[in-house]
């Protein structure tokens, strides 16, 4: 986990921006911002509030940074927020669903940790909930937080979980 964040910070350390290519081919600066690491006391508060022990990879993320904003357009901002502990607690209290915690808001998608999956010892505990239909079952992302974050960073903040592959077409003459 730390390696993905460290690599991103290293890229940003040169001029605090990362150049990304937009769909129209333009190269555009983007920025990332990281909150200071969470303390053990803050992590314990989150676990006490939710009533469950966090997965180790997510704990490591919080110890690296207590939330961050990734790949924001340098002028227009963005919608890739990985929540800090205080925001997670606030969101936990606002919803009636108590078997998930919301850990990120990515372009109107909500990334959640399924508490029941974690308690059962399952490694694939991350789910996607669409903001417009939050109370319906989420879509399994088939990974843990560390894998999701590595993929999100390596795709420069793309919603890779929505990528579709086209079937190969055979053309006959």
Backbone as numpy.savetxt, mean C-alpha at the origin, in Angstrom:
# Nx Ny Nz CAx CAy CAz Cx Cy Cz
11.56 -5.75 3.22 10.73 -4.55 3.22 11.60 -3.31 3.22
12.52 -3.26 4.13 13.37 -2.09 4.22 14.11 -1.85 2.92
14.45 -2.92 2.18 15.20 -2.76 0.95 14.41 -1.98 -0.10
13.12 -2.23 -0.22 12.30 -1.49 -1.20 12.24 -0.01 -0.84
11.99 0.28 0.41 11.92 1.68 0.85 13.29 2.34 0.72
14.34 1.63 1.14 15.69 2.19 1.05 16.08 2.47 -0.39
15.76 1.56 -1.30 16.08 1.76 -2.71 15.35 2.98 -3.27
14.10 3.13 -2.92 13.32 4.27 -3.37 13.90 5.57 -2.79
14.24 5.56 -1.52 14.83 6.75 -0.90 16.17 7.10 -1.54
16.93 6.08 -1.95 18.23 6.31 -2.59 18.03 7.00 -3.94
17.04 6.56 -4.70 16.74 7.20 -5.98 16.33 8.65 -5.75
15.53 8.87 -4.73 15.03 10.21 -4.44 16.09 11.13 -3.83
17.14 10.55 -3.25 18.13 11.36 -2.54 18.91 12.28 -3.48
18.96 11.95 -4.76 19.73 12.76 -5.70 19.10 14.14 -5.86
17.80 14.21 -6.17 17.16 15.52 -6.30 15.73 15.54 -5.74
15.41 14.60 -4.87 14.13 14.50 -4.18 12.95 14.25 -5.12
13.24 13.85 -6.35 12.19 13.52 -7.31 12.59 12.27 -8.08
11.59 11.63 -8.64 11.83 10.51 -9.52 11.10 10.81 -10.83
11.77 10.65 -11.94 11.15 10.92 -13.23 10.43 9.68 -13.71
9.14 9.82 -14.01 8.34 8.71 -14.50 7.73 9.10 -15.84
7.55 8.12 -16.69 6.96 8.36 -18.00 5.46 8.22 -17.91
4.74 9.23 -18.38 3.28 9.19 -18.37 2.79 8.38 -19.58
1.52 8.01 -19.59 1.00 7.22 -20.72 1.17 7.89 -22.08
1.23 9.23 -22.11 1.41 9.91 -23.39 2.89 10.08 -23.77
3.79 9.51 -22.96 5.21 9.52 -23.29 6.00 10.67 -22.68
5.34 11.55 -21.96 6.02 12.67 -21.33 6.72 12.20 -20.05
7.92 12.71 -19.80 8.63 12.41 -18.57 8.27 13.47 -17.54
7.74 13.02 -16.39 7.19 13.93 -15.39 7.81 13.62 -14.02
8.24 14.66 -13.30 8.77 14.44 -11.95 7.66 14.03 -10.97
8.00 13.11 -10.10 7.12 12.68 -9.02 7.92 12.71 -7.72
7.21 12.84 -6.61 7.87 12.90 -5.31 7.27 11.86 -4.37
8.02 11.50 -3.38 7.57 10.59 -2.32 7.94 11.24 -0.99
7.07 11.06 -0.01 7.38 11.59 1.32 7.13 10.50 2.35
8.00 10.46 3.34 7.96 9.41 4.35 7.86 10.02 5.74
6.98 9.48 6.55 6.88 9.91 7.94 7.96 9.20 8.75
8.32 9.74 9.90 9.32 9.08 10.74 8.83 7.69 11.18
9.76 6.81 11.51 9.37 5.46 11.97 8.46 5.49 13.19
7.60 4.49 13.29 6.73 4.34 14.46 7.55 3.77 15.62
7.14 4.13 16.81 7.77 3.58 18.01 7.07 2.27 18.37
7.71 1.51 19.22 7.08 0.27 19.71 5.78 0.58 20.44
5.75 1.69 21.16 4.54 2.08 21.88 3.38 2.36 20.91
3.67 3.02 19.79 2.63 3.30 18.80 2.11 2.02 18.16
3.02 1.12 17.85 2.62 -0.17 17.26 1.78 -0.96 18.26
2.18 -0.94 19.53 1.39 -1.62 20.57 0.01 -1.02 20.71
-0.10 0.30 20.56 -1.41 0.97 20.61 -2.31 0.48 19.48
-1.76 0.34 18.28 -2.53 -0.17 17.15 -3.00 -1.59 17.41
-2.11 -2.42 17.92 -2.48 -3.81 18.21 -3.53 -3.89 19.32
-3.42 -3.05 20.32 -4.40 -3.02 21.40 -5.76 -2.55 20.88
-5.75 -1.53 20.04 -7.00 -0.99 19.48 -7.73 -2.01 18.62
-6.99 -2.71 17.77 -7.62 -3.68 16.86 -7.81 -5.04 17.52
-7.05 -5.31 18.55 -7.17 -6.60 19.23 -6.45 -7.73 18.54
-5.51 -7.41 17.68 -4.75 -8.49 17.06 -3.31 -8.08 16.82
-2.46 -9.10 16.71 -1.04 -8.88 16.47 -0.80 -8.66 14.98
-0.07 -7.61 14.66 0.23 -7.28 13.27 1.16 -8.30 12.65
1.04 -8.55 11.35 2.01 -9.41 10.68 3.41 -8.77 10.74
4.41 -9.59 10.80 5.78 -9.10 10.99 6.23 -8.16 9.88
5.86 -8.45 8.63 6.30 -7.58 7.54 5.66 -6.19 7.65
4.42 -6.13 8.12 3.78 -4.83 8.28 4.38 -4.07 9.46
4.72 -4.79 10.53 5.41 -4.16 11.66 6.73 -3.54 11.18
7.45 -4.28 10.32 8.72 -3.77 9.79 8.52 -2.50 8.97
7.43 -2.48 8.19 7.13 -1.26 7.43 6.94 -0.09 8.38
6.12 -0.27 9.42 5.85 0.81 10.37 7.12 1.25 11.09
8.03 0.32 11.33 9.30 0.68 11.98 10.24 1.40 11.01
9.97 1.27 9.71 10.75 1.98 8.70 10.17 3.37 8.46
8.85 3.44 8.33 8.15 4.72 8.21 6.71 4.52 8.67
6.21 5.46 9.43 4.86 5.39 9.97 3.90 6.05 8.98
3.88 5.49 7.76 3.07 6.01 6.68 3.90 6.78 5.68
3.38 6.89 4.47 4.08 7.62 3.43 3.14 7.94 2.28
3.59 8.81 1.43 2.89 9.17 0.21 3.85 8.85 -0.93
3.41 8.04 -1.87 4.31 7.57 -2.92 3.89 8.04 -4.30
4.88 8.42 -5.10 4.71 8.74 -6.51 3.67 9.84 -6.77
3.73 10.90 -5.98 2.86 12.05 -6.19 3.39 12.89 -7.35
2.51 13.32 -8.23 2.89 14.24 -9.30 3.43 15.51 -8.64
4.51 16.04 -9.17 5.16 17.19 -8.51 4.28 18.43 -8.44
3.28 18.57 -9.31 2.38 19.73 -9.26 1.00 19.40 -8.73
0.48 18.23 -9.10 -0.92 17.91 -8.83 -1.13 16.94 -7.66
-0.06 16.47 -7.07 -0.19 15.54 -5.95 -0.51 14.14 -6.43
-1.17 13.37 -5.58 -1.48 12.00 -5.93 -2.42 11.37 -4.93
-2.67 10.12 -5.16 -3.58 9.37 -4.28 -2.99 8.03 -3.92
-1.75 8.02 -3.56 -1.11 6.79 -3.13 -0.58 7.00 -1.71
-1.49 6.80 -0.74 -1.18 7.05 0.65 -1.12 5.74 1.43
-0.01 5.48 2.07 0.09 4.36 3.00 -0.07 4.97 4.39
-1.12 4.59 5.07 -1.52 5.25 6.30 -0.54 5.01 7.44
-0.46 6.02 8.29 0.25 5.91 9.55 -0.69 5.33 10.60
-0.15 5.01 11.74 -0.91 4.34 12.80 -2.13 5.14 13.23
-1.98 6.44 13.43 -3.11 7.23 13.90 -4.26 7.21 12.90
-3.96 7.31 11.62 -5.02 7.26 10.61 -5.66 5.88 10.53
-4.87 4.83 10.70 -5.42 3.47 10.69 -6.42 3.32 11.84
-6.05 3.81 13.01 -6.95 3.73 14.17 -8.24 4.52 13.92
-8.10 5.72 13.38 -9.29 6.53 13.07 -10.21 5.81 12.09
-9.64 5.25 11.05 -10.44 4.53 10.05 -11.06 3.27 10.64
-10.35 2.62 11.54 -10.86 1.41 12.18 -12.12 1.73 12.98
-12.11 2.86 13.66 -13.27 3.26 14.47 -14.45 3.75 13.63
-14.20 4.19 12.40 -15.25 4.75 11.55 -16.09 3.70 10.83
-15.61 2.47 10.71 -16.35 1.45 9.96 -16.83 0.35 10.90
-17.89 -0.31 10.47 -18.46 -1.40 11.27 -17.73 -2.72 11.05
-16.95 -2.82 9.99 -16.24 -4.06 9.69 -14.99 -4.11 10.56
-14.93 -5.07 11.46 -13.82 -5.13 12.40 -12.84 -6.27 12.11
-13.00 -6.93 10.95 -12.04 -8.00 10.63 -11.00 -7.52 9.62
-10.97 -6.21 9.33 -9.95 -5.66 8.44 -9.42 -4.35 9.02
-8.17 -4.04 8.68 -7.65 -2.71 8.94 -7.22 -2.12 7.61
-7.55 -0.86 7.41 -7.22 -0.16 6.18 -5.80 0.38 6.29
-4.93 -0.07 5.40 -3.53 0.35 5.48 -3.11 1.30 4.37
-3.91 1.37 3.29 -3.52 2.27 2.19 -4.73 2.70 1.37
-4.62 3.86 0.79 -5.60 4.40 -0.16 -4.82 4.63 -1.45
-5.13 3.84 -2.47 -4.40 3.92 -3.73 -5.39 4.20 -4.85
-5.45 5.43 -5.30 -6.32 5.82 -6.42 -7.71 5.22 -6.30
-8.39 5.50 -5.21 -9.75 5.08 -4.89 -9.89 3.59 -4.60
-8.80 2.90 -4.43 -8.82 1.53 -3.93 -8.31 1.55 -2.49
-8.89 0.71 -1.66 -8.48 0.63 -0.27 -7.78 -0.72 -0.06
-6.56 -0.67 0.39 -5.80 -1.89 0.66 -5.99 -2.21 2.14
-6.42 -3.45 2.42 -6.71 -3.84 3.79 -5.98 -5.13 4.16
-5.68 -5.24 5.44 -5.17 -6.49 6.01 -6.37 -7.21 6.60
-6.58 -8.44 6.19 -7.67 -9.27 6.71 -7.19 -9.90 8.02
-7.74 -9.44 9.11 -7.32 -9.89 10.44 -7.53 -11.39 10.62
-8.65 -11.90 10.09 -8.93 -13.33 10.23 -7.87 -14.18 9.53
-7.41 -13.73 8.37 -6.36 -14.47 7.63 -5.05 -14.47 8.42
-4.72 -13.32 9.01 -3.49 -13.22 9.81 -3.58 -14.14 11.02
-4.72 -14.12 11.72 -4.90 -14.97 12.90 -4.79 -16.45 12.54
-5.23 -16.81 11.33 -5.18 -18.21 10.88 -3.78 -18.59 10.38
-2.85 -17.62 10.38 -1.48 -17.91 9.96 -1.29 -17.93 8.45
-2.27 -17.43 7.71 -2.15 -17.41 6.25 -1.21 -16.30 5.81
-0.42 -16.58 4.80 0.57 -15.62 4.30 -0.03 -14.64 3.30
-1.14 -15.00 2.67 -1.80 -14.13 1.69 -2.99 -13.47 2.36
-2.73 -12.36 3.02 -3.75 -11.73 3.85 -4.16 -10.34 3.37
-3.60 -9.89 2.25 -3.91 -8.55 1.77 -5.06 -8.59 0.77
-6.00 -7.66 0.94 -7.19 -7.59 0.08 -7.39 -6.17 -0.41
-8.12 -6.07 -1.50 -8.49 -4.80 -2.09 -9.98 -4.58 -1.91
-10.32 -3.42 -1.41 -11.74 -3.04 -1.32 -11.90 -1.74 -2.10
-12.88 -1.72 -2.97 -13.15 -0.51 -3.72 -13.89 0.46 -2.82
-13.52 1.72 -2.90 -14.10 2.72 -1.99 -15.61 2.84 -2.13
-16.13 2.61 -3.32 -17.57 2.76 -3.53 -18.37 1.58 -3.03
-17.72 0.44 -2.82 -18.42 -0.76 -2.34 -17.64 -1.41 -1.20
-17.23 -0.59 -0.24 -16.36 -1.05 0.85 -16.96 -2.20 1.65
-18.25 -2.21 1.82 -18.87 -3.21 2.69 -19.10 -4.55 2.01
-18.74 -4.66 0.73 -18.81 -5.95 0.06 -17.47 -6.66 0.22
-17.46 -7.99 0.02 -16.19 -8.70 0.17 -15.11 -8.11 -0.75
-13.90 -8.13 -0.26 -12.79 -7.59 -1.04 -12.23 -8.61 -2.01
-11.36 -8.11 -2.87 -10.68 -8.95 -3.85 -9.32 -9.36 -3.28
-9.05 -10.64 -3.26 -7.79 -11.15 -2.73 -6.64 -10.71 -3.62
-5.61 -10.15 -3.02 -4.41 -9.76 -3.76 -3.36 -10.86 -3.76
-3.63 -11.96 -3.05 -2.77 -13.15 -3.04 -1.33 -12.83 -2.64
-1.18 -11.99 -1.61 0.18 -11.69 -1.15 0.13 -11.10 0.26
1.29 -10.93 0.82 1.42 -10.24 2.10 1.75 -8.77 1.81
1.92 -7.96 2.84 2.17 -6.54 2.66 3.51 -6.28 1.98
4.53 -7.01 2.39 5.86 -6.79 1.83 5.87 -7.03 0.32
5.25 -8.12 -0.11 5.19 -8.44 -1.54 4.42 -7.36 -2.29
3.28 -6.94 -1.72 2.48 -5.90 -2.36 3.30 -4.61 -2.52
3.98 -4.20 -1.45 4.75 -2.96 -1.50 5.89 -3.05 -2.51
6.59 -4.17 -2.54 7.67 -4.35 -3.51 7.13 -4.23 -4.94
6.00 -4.85 -5.21 5.39 -4.78 -6.54 4.93 -3.36 -6.85
4.33 -2.69 -5.89 3.84 -1.33 -6.10 5.00 -0.39 -6.42
6.09 -0.51 -5.69 7.26 0.33 -5.93 7.91 -0.02 -7.27
8.06 -1.30 -7.56 8.73 -1.70 -8.81 7.93 -1.33 -10.05
6.61 -1.10 -9.90 5.79 -0.66 -11.03 5.56 0.85 -10.98
6.38 1.55 -10.20 6.32 3.01 -10.09 4.94 3.53 -9.72
4.30 2.84 -8.79 3.02 3.31 -8.29 1.83 2.95 -9.14
1.97 1.98 -10.00 0.85 1.55 -10.83 -0.07 0.61 -10.07
-1.34 0.63 -10.42 -2.29 -0.32 -9.85 -2.13 -1.64 -10.61
-1.01 -2.30 -10.38 -0.69 -3.52 -11.12 -1.76 -4.59 -10.94
-2.50 -4.56 -9.86 -3.53 -5.56 -9.59 -4.70 -5.46 -10.57
-4.77 -4.37 -11.31 -5.82 -4.23 -12.31 -5.34 -4.57 -13.72
-4.06 -4.88 -13.87 -3.55 -5.18 -15.20 -4.20 -6.44 -15.74
-4.54 -6.38 -16.96 -5.13 -7.54 -17.64 -4.20 -7.91 -18.79
-4.09 -9.17 -19.04 -3.30 -9.60 -20.18 -4.24 -10.01 -21.30
-3.88 -9.63 -22.47 -4.67 -9.98 -23.66 -4.30 -11.40 -24.08
-5.29 -12.19 -24.44 -4.97 -13.51 -24.95 -4.26 -13.39 -26.30
-3.35 -14.28 -26.53 -2.66 -14.28 -27.83 -3.67 -14.63 -28.91
-3.63 -13.87 -29.96 -4.55 -14.09 -31.06 -3.81 -14.73 -32.22
-4.45 -15.69 -32.80 -3.88 -16.38 -33.95 -4.54 -15.83 -35.20
-3.73 -15.42 -36.13 -4.27 -14.93 -37.38 -3.89 -15.90 -38.48
-4.86 -16.25 -39.25 -4.62 -17.18 -40.35 -4.92 -16.47 -41.65
-4.11 -16.72 -42.64 -4.39 -16.12 -43.95 -5.02 -17.12 -44.89
